[in-house]
Amino acid sequence: MKPVIAVPATAALVYRAWSRKSLTPLGIFVAALTAVAHAVHPWSVFFVQLVVFFLAGTAATKVKHDIKARLTHSSGGGAGGEGPRTHVQVLANSAVASVLVLLHAWSLYSNNKDANEQQMCFPRGGSAKFRLADLAVVGAVVNYAATASDTLSSELGILASSAPRLILPPFPSVPRGTNGGVTLTGLVAGLGGSVLLSLTASVLLPFCPPTSSISPEGGGWDLSSKLSFTLGIAFAGFVGTLLDSLLGATLQASVVDVRSHKIIEGDGGRRVPVRRGSSSSGSPLRPSASSSPSSAAATTSAVDVAAVKARAGSIAPSSAAEGQKQGVGMGESRKIVTGRDWLSNNGVNVAMAGLTSAGAMGVAGVVWGVFV
């Protein structure tokens, strides 16, 4: 991408993130490095996809912030709602794409040392001009279609009037914010995000023309092949958000506060601290006995007792506050209602992005006969 465009655009994104406190200082630094990695590529499509994803994601987060603050809790002890995103969250959404973009840029430059930017076009899959390295283009654009789909689905799905349902059968109703919980509103928003990023890719990708001096062997794209490519990217991106929900429902713990029955979200996409042995054997629709109103009241009383003792000096106030924050005071205040505590939200995002991109590259390679 031309530096005259990339440099001021990156500076504008950094200023926006800093002025609106949408990223932590280290998150801003990593985001700037990510933008540079995308700008190294001679094509503008990947940089623009990154920008569109960032703007769409921050806009969706702002829309639902106040509502989510009322519906969920933060693991830090405050109200729910997204704070500034960390460098880990930035990498969770963009690391896979960054690697693929850099790999394709290296392949493009090394195989077209004497070519100009116009000659370094994207050949049609299955043509003689298409190389194995060109599959990285598919993986990169699918990465952002999937992450945008997942972001809009999760951020806007919580606004649905109906309660979410777990993506796993028998599809019970679950509290808002539950990992793996889906709503029609969220699915529609996710599909819209995927379509938006796939259209961005199709508009900006430098497709080789059907026949020209650049691709005389017929390695170019006609209108129907471009349309098929766009629909394929959009479909793959939407599959990504479904995969994210499936991973969240199985490999990520959904932790509920037994007093308020609200989901607790980990700060910065990290795991929610839970006392060992606090997994619930009951379903989200039928909480276990430990999450019954009487148990919740007992837990609240226990925490109140701890606070009284702290004020009386029998235990340190900082210990009481930490015990209440972690839910491991004199009573149990947090329960895992779905999933296993194997992955954090960041881990799920990385796994989803990697699996979706790899899957799309594999399917494209088979369809286009690259692996034959």
N, C-alpha and C positions, 0 to 999 in steps of 0.2 A: 504494500500500500504506500502511496506517495507520502513522504514525511510532512509535506506542507499541509496535508489534511490530518494525518495521524497525530502529530504533536499537539496542535491546538485542541483537537477532539479529546485526546487523553487528558490534557490539562483541564478542560471543561468538566469531564467526568470526575476528576479528582476534587475539583472545587465544589461540585455539587454534593459529592459524598461527604466532604468535610463540613460544608455549610449546613447541611441537613442532618448531620450526625447519623447517617445511614450505615456507615462503616466505622469500625474502630481505627485508630491510627495505623496499627499493623495491617489491618484489613485494607486500608487505602493503599498502603505500600505494595501489598501483594496484588491488589487489583490493578495498579499501575503497571507492574511487571507483566501481568497477564495481558493487558492491552498491548504492551510492547511486543510480546510473543505473537500476538495475532497480527500486529502491524508489520512484522517482518515479512509476512507472506505478500507476494506481489498482488494478489487479488484482494479486493476490499470486502468481500462477502463475509468473511469470518469476523473481522473487526466490527462490521455493522451488526451482525448477529449478536455479538457480545453486548453492544450498546443497547440494542432493542431488548434483549433479555434483562439487562440491568434496569432499564427504565420501566419496563412492564412489571418487573418484580417489585421494585420499590413503590410504584404506584399502587399495586394491589395490597402491599403491606400497609400502606398508609390508610387505605380505604377501610380495612377491617380492624385496625389496631385497637380502637376504643371498644369495639364490640368484643373482640377476643380477650381484652383485659377483664371484661365482666364474666366471661364464660370459662376461663381457665386460670390456673395459678402458675406462678413462676417457681422453679426449684430454689431460687434465692430467697423465697419467703414473701415476695410481693405479688401484685396482681399480674395476670398474664399479659400477653402482648409482646411483639417482637422489639427487642432493643437493637442497638447497633450490631450489625453482622461482623463476625470475626474473620480473620484470615483463613481459618480452617473452613468456615462456611463458603468463602470465596473459592477456595481450592476444591471443595466438594462438588461445586457446580461447574467448574471450568478446567480442572486439571486434565481430565481426559481429552477434552477438545484441544487444549494447548499443546499436548504431546502430539496429537494427530496433525495439527496445523503445522508445527515445526517440522515434523517428519516429511510432510508433503512439500513444504517449502524447500527443504534440502533436496528432495528428489527432483523437484521442478527445476531448480537452479542447476543442479549437477547434470541433468539430461538436456538442458536447453541453454548452454553457456553462451552461445552466439545468437540466441533468439531474442526478439523484443517481446514486450508484454502481450501484444496482440497475438503473437504466435503461440504463447503459452496458454492456450485455451483448454477447456475441460472436454475431453473426447467422450463420445457416447460409449456406454458400457457394451462390451462385446465386439467392438471394432478393433482393427489391427493396431490402431494408435493407443488404445487403452492399456495401461499398465497396472500391475498389482498395487503399486503405490497410490494409484488414483482412488482406490477404495477408501483411503484415509479421508478423502473429501466427503464421502457418504457418512463415515463415522462422525466427523466433526459437525456437519450440519444436523445430523440426527441427535447428537448430544444436546444441542441448544433447543431443538424442537421438543425433546423429552424433558429437559430441565425447566423450560418455560411452561410446558404443559403441567408438570408436577407442581411448580410454584403457584401458578394461577389456580389450579385445582384445590390445593390445600389452603391457600390464603383466602380465596373467595368462597370456597365450599362451606366454610363455617357460617356464612351469611344466610344459608338456606333456611327456609321456614320449617322444613321437616327435619327430624332427627336423622343423623347419619346411620348407616348400616354397615356392619363389618363386611369386608369383601369376601370372607370365608363363609361357607354354609354352616349353619342354617340362616345366615345373614341377619343376626339379631341387631336390634337397635343398640347403639352405644353412645356414651356421652360425647359431646362436641369436643373435638381435639384429639380423639382417640386415633392412634396410629392404625392405618388400615380401614378407617371409617370413610365411607364415600356417600355422596349425595348427588342427585341429578344436577343440581346447580354447579357443584364442583366438577362433575364430569364434563358438562357443557363448557365451563370456563377452561378446563384443561384442553379440550378439543380446540377451542378458539386459540389458545396459546400455541398449540402445535401447528395449526394452520397458519398463524401469523409468522412464525419463524420459518416454516417451509416456503411460504410465499416470498419472504425476504431472501432466502437462499436462491430460489428460482429466478427472481428478478435480477440479482446481482452476480450470479455465477456466470463466468465468461464461456458459455457453451460454444463448442466448435460448430460452425455452420455446416449444413448437410453436405455441401460440396463446394470446395474452393481450393485455391492454391495452397492453403494451410492444411487442408485435410482432403486431398484428392482421392484418398482411398475410401471415402464415404464414412469417416469416423465422426460425423457431426450429428447434431440433434435437430429433428423436425418438431413441429408443434405438438404432435401426439406423444412423442417420446418425452418432451419436456413436461407435458401434463401428467403423464404416468409417473415421472420422477417426483413431481410436486406432491401428488397424492400418496406416493409411497413414503416420502419423508414425513408427511403429516400423519399417516397411519402409524408409522414406527414411533413417532413422538408420543402419540396417544397411548400406544402399548406401553411406553415407558412409564407413564403415570400410573397405569394399572399395575405394572411390575413393582413400582415403588410402594403402592398400597399393600400389595401382597407381601413384600419384604417387611414392611412396617408391622403388619399384622402378625407375622410369624417370628421374626428375628429381632424386633425392637420392642422393649417393654413399654406398655401404656400404664402409667402410674396414676392412681386416683387418690385424692384426699378423702378419707373415709368420713370426715365430718361434713364437708360441703358437697361431696360426690362430684367434684370437678377434677378434670384432668390436670396433672402437673407437668409442665414442660421444662425441659432442661435448658438452662441459659447457654446461648451460643451453640445450640444443637448438640450439647453434650448429654450424657446419661443423667437421669434423675437419681440422686442418692436414695437408696431404699435399704431398710434394715434386712439382714439375711433372714430367710424364712418367711418373708412377707408376701410371697406369691399367693394369689387367691385361686382356689380350686373351683370357685363358682363362676358362672358366666356373667358377662356384663349386664344382662337383663335380670339375673337373680344373684345379687351379691351374696358372698359368704356371710356366715354369722358374724364374723369380725367386723363387717361393714354395715351391720344393722344399725338403726337409729340408737338403740340402747348402748351398743358398743361405741358408736360415735360420741355419744354423750359422755360415756366413761372415759374415752380418750381425751375429750376436751377437759374434763374434770382433772385428769391426771396432769395434763399440761398446765392447767391453772394452778394445781398444787405445786408443781415444779417452780412456777413463777413466784408463788408466795414464798416458798422456801428460799428462793434466790434473793428476794427482797429482804427476807429475815436474816440473810447472811449465812445460812446453812450450806448453800452451794454458791459458786461464783455466778454472777449474772451472765457473764459471757458464755458459760457452759450451758446455762438454761436456754439462752437465746439460740445457741448452736443446736441444742437438743431439739428445740421446737422447729428450727429450720430444717434439720435433717430428718425429723420425724422419728427420732430414736430416743425420746425422753423416757418418762415413766410409762408411757403407753405407746402403742403403734398407731401412727396417723397416716401411713401410706401403704397402699396395696397395689400389686401388679395384677391388673385385671385381664390383660391380653398380651400375648407374645412372650418371647424369651429375651432376657437382658443380655443379648449377644452383641448387638450393634447399637451405636448411637444414631441419632438422626443424620449426622454427617456421614457416618459409615453407610447408612442406607442410601443416601444420595450418591455417594461414590460408586457403590455397587450397582445401583440402578443405571447410572450414566455409562459405566463400563460395560455392563451386560447388554444394554440397549444398543450402544454403538457397535459393539462386537457382533451382536446378532444381526444388525442391519447390514454390516459389511459382509458377513457370511452369506446372508440371503442374496444380496446384490451379486456377490461373487459367483454363486451357484446359478442365478438367473441369467447373468451375462456370460456365463461359461468361462470365467477367469480361472477357476480351479480345475478345469478339464484339460 
